[in-house]
Structures are given as C-alpha cells and as structure tokens.
Amino acid sequence: GGIDKFFNNDIAGHCYALIASLTGNYGKRGTGCGIYCYHTVLSEAKLGAWKLPEDRKPTPSKKGFYDIVNTDDVHAAMFFGDIPTQKAANWAKTQRWLDSLDFVCLADIYHSSVVDYVDLVLPVCSKFECADSVGGVKNANGYILENQKVLDPLFDSKSDFYIEKGIAEAMGLGGLYPENGEEYARAILTTDDPSCEGITLEALNRENGACKLVLDWDDTVGEEVGMTYATPSTKQEPYYENMLAWGQAFPQWERPNEAYPENPLREKYPLQFSQARSRFRVHSAYSGAKWIQQLFEPHIELNPSDAAARGLVDGDEVEVYNDRGSFRTKLRLNNAVQPESAFMAESTYRQYLEGTLMQSVSNDTMNPRGYDMMFGPMIPYNDTLIEIKKAGE
C-alpha cells in the first residue's frame, strides 16, 4: 500500500500492530489494523470453488515476480495486465529481462505500457461483456454479487476465463475446466456456509445480481466478533521470533535504503520520490481514458519552493532522473507536497510520458529480511531519490 513502499517498511507495520495489540484493539468493531489481520464486515461468507481431480492441484509460484526479473532461468512469460510495470522497479533492468525471453504474451483490455514489449496480445473483454449469462460471482461487503452479462464480447475479445480455458485446451487439459461461466458460478455458490443458504444463481438473477447475506443476529450493528489468530501459538504474537536474527524481534529504528537525510547521494538527487494511487484510476487501468485525463492528466507535483529553486513553473514539461534512468512528464505545483520531495500518481502509460516510464527511476533494492516474512519483501518504490529539470536542458 503506502507506508510499506520503503526498504524498512516492516518496522512501521510491526509498530502499529504492536500498538493495536497492547491496547486491546483486535477483535472489536471498528478496531484492528491491516486487512490481513482484521477485515470483517457484518456478514462474511465462505464461498465454494471449482474442484480439481484428486491427482491434480495448482502449482505454487516458486518465486515472486520481483525475483523472476533477476533470473535467467525463465524462457517465456504470459501476463494478465500491465504486470511488468506494476510489480517491478528499475525499468531498465526489467526491460533487459523482457528482451531476454524467447516469447512474451499479454492478455489485456487496454494498450498498456507493456503492450509495446510483447510478441502476442490477447484482447480481453470488459466486465460488461460475457459469452455466458454470468461472468463471475464474489462476496463483498456483506453481499453475494453476480457479474451479469450486458452484451456479447466485442470483436475477437474474450474474458480471462475463456482465455485460460483455451490455453488449457491447447495443452490437453481442457477437461479440468468448467464447461462455461455458468457452471463455474454454480460451483462457487456450492458451499456449506449457512449464511449462503438459499443464494443460488436463480436467486441472484431475481435480485438483479445482488443478494445480501443473512445476518446471524438481530442487531444490525452486530456483536463483538472476537478473533482467531493464524499464529503458531494461536495467540497474538507482538514478539517476532523469526526476526530475532535481524534484531527486529521488537521493532527497532532503521534508516531507509536511499531516501534518508544524511545520504551523500542527496547532493546529486535531493528529492525523495513518492508514488501512490489516484482516485481517478485503478492502478494503471483507465490511464488511456481521455475524459479522465481532462480532470487528471499525468503529472509530477513539487512544492513551489523546490520548483522556484530549479527555475521551474507550473505546467513546464520536465525530465525526472537519477542513475537508474529518466522519464518525462508535466509539472504541477502543490503546497501540500513536502519540500525536498516529489509526488506522482502511480503507473501512467508510457504513451502519455513521451514514450518513457516512471518506473525508470524507482528503487528495486529489496531488504533481505523481507524473505522471512509471510508475504515476502516489498519493492521500495518510495525509497527513491531523484532530481528534476526542464525537459531538453
């Protein structure tokens, strides 16, 4: 998310988990911290799944994408969406890895940045387009929701489901997949969870695609729900035994990897570069929507004092750079941006940055301590130093 895009991100996470634990703020309405620890609505449900034969099971990933781009034992890759610019930093290194592959395939609905670096593009349809009457079923915010068909897939596009099914059929494994989206949806709705009783595909259709789960209590606010901890001891564990070797059994201060005040590199690159989500996009999705760009065109933001020190004014075309690479964009001034830092919404497509990519400058140095954590290391996108100048200078 946000605070965890630094080299030493786990310390901050450990701190606020520790505070929540010490103050008794787990298992109570309106409390907790982090979606992995406590993210409960009034009525959740455990949905079913498509069952594979007993002799078949999904193959787990051997390594995260952040490590795959640093290896030479991969010969082909397929991406659903703009993954290489979403889950890797230091674009020059990522591009070298892409160029080393024998074959690269992309399934996407948009002309995203990675389209220009692949051998084959499989067109994906939108959520409004379905080959079947239903495109999927999910549980969210106390409701079972059905993705209902609005129109047939346009042109040669297909949904992710049928792209995956087609690949499986070409590999002689098509029989492991549901026949169609409706059969898959019925499998998801086949569950022993009592809160889903009576919620069928037919019921969803009668309710225009949304069924509220049955509450187990009369009070619509709900009772205190308690907490079951997925820890070895089944108790809260604010002391991390596996971090003892790193000196982080309890959280200890540690400076970032690059963006700290005393870093000599600041003489050359004095600005700390932060990326975060925008309310105008979903990560990189909708970057190409021109009507959205009328409200929020790609740009980097500087404090007016930093802009003045560089002879820059609002609206200038600028180059953002460091030793890893550079990209071009428009400058906007914002008093809310802290001096000696710069901000930009993540993942703008390269065609709107004069063919450059903002991840060209981002830091890809990962903390080795991260490999001892549940979800692995974090790429320190915001732990990055840059400089900005007027484009063409």
URFEN-V767952 format. One record per residue. N is the residue number from 1. RES is the residue in one small letter. SS is DSSP state (alpha for helix, beta for strand, coil for the rest). NEAR is the number of other C-alpha atoms within 12 Angstrom. Layout:
n: (N | N)
res: (RES | RES)
ss: (SS | SS)
near: (NEAR | NEAR)
//
This chain:
n: (1 | 2 | 3 | 4 | 5 | 6 | 7 | 8 | 9 | 10 | 11 | 12 | 13 | 14 | 15 | 16 | 17 | 18 | 19 | 20 | 21 | 22 | 23 | 24 | 25 | 26 | 27 | 28 | 29 | 30 | 31 | 32 | 33 | 34 | 35 | 36 | 37 | 38 | 39 | 40 | 41 | 42 | 43 | 44 | 45 | 46 | 47 | 48 | 49 | 50 | 51 | 52 | 53 | 54 | 55 | 56 | 57 | 58 | 59 | 60 | 61 | 62 | 63 | 64 | 65 | 66 | 67 | 68 | 69 | 70 | 71 | 72 | 73 | 74 | 75 | 76 | 77 | 78 | 79 | 80 | 81 | 82 | 83 | 84 | 85 | 86 | 87 | 88 | 89 | 90 | 91 | 92 | 93 | 94 | 95 | 96 | 97 | 98 | 99 | 100 | 101 | 102 | 103 | 104 | 105 | 106 | 107 | 108 | 109 | 110 | 111 | 112 | 113 | 114 | 115 | 116 | 117 | 118 | 119 | 120 | 121 | 122 | 123 | 124 | 125 | 126 | 127 | 128 | 129 | 130 | 131 | 132 | 133 | 134 | 135 | 136 | 137 | 138 | 139 | 140 | 141 | 142 | 143 | 144 | 145 | 146 | 147 | 148 | 149 | 150 | 151 | 152 | 153 | 154 | 155 | 156 | 157 | 158 | 159 | 160 | 161 | 162 | 163 | 164 | 165 | 166 | 167 | 168 | 169 | 170 | 171 | 172 | 173 | 174 | 175 | 176 | 177 | 178 | 179 | 180 | 181 | 182 | 183 | 184 | 185 | 186 | 187 | 188 | 189 | 190 | 191 | 192 | 193 | 194 | 195 | 196 | 197 | 198 | 199 | 200 | 201 | 202 | 203 | 204 | 205 | 206 | 207 | 208 | 209 | 210 | 211 | 212 | 213 | 214 | 215 | 216 | 217 | 218 | 219 | 220 | 221 | 222 | 223 | 224 | 225 | 226 | 227 | 228 | 229 | 230 | 231 | 232 | 233 | 234 | 235 | 236 | 237 | 238 | 239 | 240 | 241 | 242 | 243 | 244 | 245 | 246 | 247 | 248 | 249 | 250 | 251 | 252 | 253 | 254 | 255 | 256 | 257 | 258 | 259 | 260 | 261 | 262 | 263 | 264 | 265 | 266 | 267 | 268 | 269 | 270 | 271 | 272 | 273 | 274 | 275 | 276 | 277 | 278 | 279 | 280 | 281 | 282 | 283 | 284 | 285 | 286 | 287 | 288 | 289 | 290 | 291 | 292 | 293 | 294 | 295 | 296 | 297 | 298 | 299 | 300 | 301 | 302 | 303 | 304 | 305 | 306 | 307 | 308 | 309 | 310 | 311 | 312 | 313 | 314 | 315 | 316 | 317 | 318 | 319 | 320 | 321 | 322 | 323 | 324 | 325 | 326 | 327 | 328 | 329 | 330 | 331 | 332 | 333 | 334 | 335 | 336 | 337 | 338 | 339 | 340 | 341 | 342 | 343 | 344 | 345 | 346 | 347 | 348 | 349 | 350 | 351 | 352 | 353 | 354 | 355 | 356 | 357 | 358 | 359 | 360 | 361 | 362 | 363 | 364 | 365 | 366 | 367 | 368 | 369 | 370 | 371 | 372 | 373 | 374 | 375 | 376 | 377 | 378 | 379 | 380 | 381 | 382 | 383 | 384 | 385 | 386 | 387 | 388 | 389 | 390 | 391 | 392 | 393)
res: (g | g | i | d | k | f | f | n | n | d | i | a | g | h | c | y | a | l | i | a | s | l | t | g | n | y | g | k | r | g | t | g | c | g | i | y | c | y | h | t | v | l | s | e | a | k | l | g | a | w | k | l | p | e | d | r | k | p | t | p | s | k | k | g | f | y | d | i | v | n | t | d | d | v | h | a | a | m | f | f | g | d | i | p | t | q | k | a | a | n | w | a | k | t | q | r | w | l | d | s | l | d | f | v | c | l | a | d | i | y | h | s | s | v | v | d | y | v | d | l | v | l | p | v | c | s | k | f | e | c | a | d | s | v | g | g | v | k | n | a | n | g | y | i | l | e | n | q | k | v | l | d | p | l | f | d | s | k | s | d | f | y | i | e | k | g | i | a | e | a | m | g | l | g | g | l | y | p | e | n | g | e | e | y | a | r | a | i | l | t | t | d | d | p | s | c | e | g | i | t | l | e | a | l | n | r | e | n | g | a | c | k | l | v | l | d | w | d | d | t | v | g | e | e | v | g | m | t | y | a | t | p | s | t | k | q | e | p | y | y | e | n | m | l | a | w | g | q | a | f | p | q | w | e | r | p | n | e | a | y | p | e | n | p | l | r | e | k | y | p | l | q | f | s | q | a | r | s | r | f | r | v | h | s | a | y | s | g | a | k | w | i | q | q | l | f | e | p | h | i | e | l | n | p | s | d | a | a | a | r | g | l | v | d | g | d | e | v | e | v | y | n | d | r | g | s | f | r | t | k | l | r | l | n | n | a | v | q | p | e | s | a | f | m | a | e | s | t | y | r | q | y | l | e | g | t | l | m | q | s | v | s | n | d | t | m | n | p | r | g | y | d | m | m | f | g | p | m | i | p | y | n | d | t | l | i | e | i | k | k | a | g | e)
ss: (coil | coil | coil | coil | coil | coil | coil | coil | alpha | alpha | alpha | alpha | alpha | alpha | alpha | alpha | alpha | alpha | alpha | alpha | alpha | alpha | coil | coil | coil | coil | coil | coil | coil | coil | coil | coil | coil | coil | coil | coil | coil | coil | coil | coil | coil | coil | coil | coil | coil | coil | coil | coil | coil | coil | coil | coil | coil | coil | coil | coil | coil | coil | coil | coil | coil | coil | coil | coil | alpha | alpha | alpha | alpha | coil | coil | coil | coil | coil | coil | coil | beta | beta | beta | beta | beta | coil | coil | alpha | alpha | alpha | alpha | coil | coil | coil | coil | alpha | alpha | alpha | alpha | alpha | alpha | alpha | alpha | alpha | alpha | coil | coil | beta | beta | beta | beta | beta | beta | coil | coil | coil | coil | alpha | alpha | alpha | alpha | alpha | coil | coil | beta | beta | beta | beta | beta | coil | coil | coil | coil | beta | coil | coil | coil | coil | beta | beta | beta | beta | beta | beta | beta | coil | coil | beta | beta | beta | beta | beta | beta | coil | coil | beta | coil | coil | coil | coil | coil | coil | beta | coil | alpha | alpha | alpha | alpha | alpha | alpha | alpha | alpha | alpha | alpha | alpha | coil | coil | coil | alpha | alpha | alpha | coil | coil | coil | coil | alpha | alpha | alpha | alpha | alpha | alpha | alpha | alpha | coil | coil | coil | coil | coil | alpha | alpha | alpha | coil | coil | coil | coil | alpha | alpha | alpha | alpha | alpha | alpha | coil | coil | coil | beta | beta | beta | coil | coil | coil | coil | coil | coil | coil | coil | coil | coil | coil | coil | coil | coil | coil | coil | coil | coil | coil | coil | coil | coil | coil | coil | coil | coil | coil | coil | alpha | alpha | alpha | alpha | alpha | alpha | coil | coil | coil | coil | coil | coil | coil | coil | coil | coil | coil | coil | coil | coil | coil | coil | coil | alpha | alpha | alpha | alpha | coil | coil | coil | beta | beta | beta | beta | beta | beta | coil | coil | coil | coil | coil | beta | coil | coil | beta | coil | coil | coil | coil | alpha | alpha | alpha | alpha | coil | coil | coil | coil | coil | beta | beta | beta | beta | coil | alpha | alpha | alpha | alpha | alpha | alpha | coil | coil | coil | coil | coil | coil | coil | beta | beta | beta | beta | beta | beta | coil | coil | beta | beta | beta | beta | beta | beta | beta | beta | beta | coil | coil | coil | coil | coil | coil | coil | beta | beta | beta | beta | beta | coil | coil | coil | coil | alpha | alpha | alpha | coil | coil | coil | coil | coil | alpha | alpha | alpha | coil | coil | coil | coil | coil | coil | coil | alpha | alpha | alpha | alpha | alpha | coil | coil | coil | coil | coil | coil | coil | coil | coil | coil | coil | beta | beta | beta | beta | beta | beta | beta | coil | coil | coil)
near: (20 | 22 | 26 | 30 | 35 | 39 | 32 | 37 | 35 | 42 | 33 | 27 | 29 | 30 | 25 | 25 | 31 | 27 | 22 | 25 | 26 | 16 | 16 | 18 | 24 | 31 | 25 | 24 | 21 | 20 | 26 | 27 | 27 | 23 | 14 | 14 | 25 | 25 | 24 | 28 | 26 | 28 | 29 | 25 | 33 | 23 | 29 | 20 | 21 | 24 | 20 | 16 | 12 | 8 | 8 | 12 | 11 | 12 | 7 | 7 | 9 | 11 | 18 | 21 | 26 | 33 | 28 | 24 | 33 | 25 | 19 | 16 | 16 | 22 | 18 | 22 | 27 | 30 | 32 | 27 | 29 | 35 | 30 | 40 | 39 | 35 | 31 | 37 | 40 | 37 | 35 | 29 | 29 | 34 | 27 | 17 | 31 | 35 | 24 | 22 | 24 | 18 | 20 | 28 | 30 | 32 | 34 | 31 | 31 | 27 | 29 | 37 | 35 | 39 | 31 | 24 | 29 | 31 | 21 | 20 | 29 | 31 | 27 | 31 | 29 | 27 | 26 | 23 | 27 | 29 | 31 | 27 | 28 | 34 | 36 | 35 | 34 | 33 | 28 | 22 | 18 | 25 | 28 | 37 | 33 | 37 | 30 | 32 | 25 | 19 | 19 | 22 | 25 | 19 | 14 | 17 | 25 | 30 | 34 | 30 | 32 | 30 | 30 | 25 | 24 | 23 | 21 | 17 | 17 | 12 | 12 | 12 | 17 | 20 | 18 | 25 | 27 | 26 | 20 | 28 | 30 | 29 | 25 | 30 | 35 | 30 | 26 | 31 | 36 | 26 | 22 | 17 | 20 | 19 | 27 | 33 | 22 | 20 | 35 | 29 | 36 | 21 | 21 | 30 | 22 | 14 | 18 | 18 | 28 | 26 | 32 | 28 | 30 | 22 | 22 | 20 | 15 | 10 | 10 | 13 | 16 | 18 | 19 | 18 | 23 | 18 | 23 | 15 | 17 | 14 | 16 | 12 | 13 | 10 | 14 | 24 | 24 | 26 | 23 | 28 | 19 | 20 | 25 | 15 | 13 | 23 | 17 | 27 | 22 | 26 | 26 | 21 | 16 | 19 | 19 | 31 | 29 | 33 | 34 | 27 | 20 | 13 | 20 | 13 | 21 | 22 | 17 | 16 | 29 | 30 | 38 | 43 | 43 | 37 | 36 | 27 | 20 | 25 | 16 | 26 | 26 | 20 | 25 | 36 | 28 | 27 | 35 | 28 | 23 | 15 | 13 | 18 | 19 | 12 | 15 | 23 | 29 | 41 | 36 | 42 | 41 | 40 | 27 | 25 | 23 | 30 | 32 | 18 | 17 | 23 | 17 | 27 | 24 | 26 | 21 | 26 | 26 | 33 | 31 | 44 | 33 | 30 | 21 | 27 | 26 | 30 | 41 | 36 | 36 | 30 | 35 | 29 | 28 | 24 | 19 | 15 | 24 | 20 | 23 | 31 | 37 | 40 | 37 | 35 | 31 | 36 | 43 | 45 | 39 | 31 | 23 | 27 | 31 | 21 | 19 | 28 | 39 | 48 | 46 | 35 | 40 | 46 | 40 | 34 | 31 | 32 | 31 | 20 | 26 | 28 | 21 | 20 | 22 | 16 | 15 | 21 | 29 | 37 | 39 | 40 | 46 | 41 | 39 | 44 | 41 | 40 | 36 | 42 | 32 | 25 | 21 | 12 | 12)
//
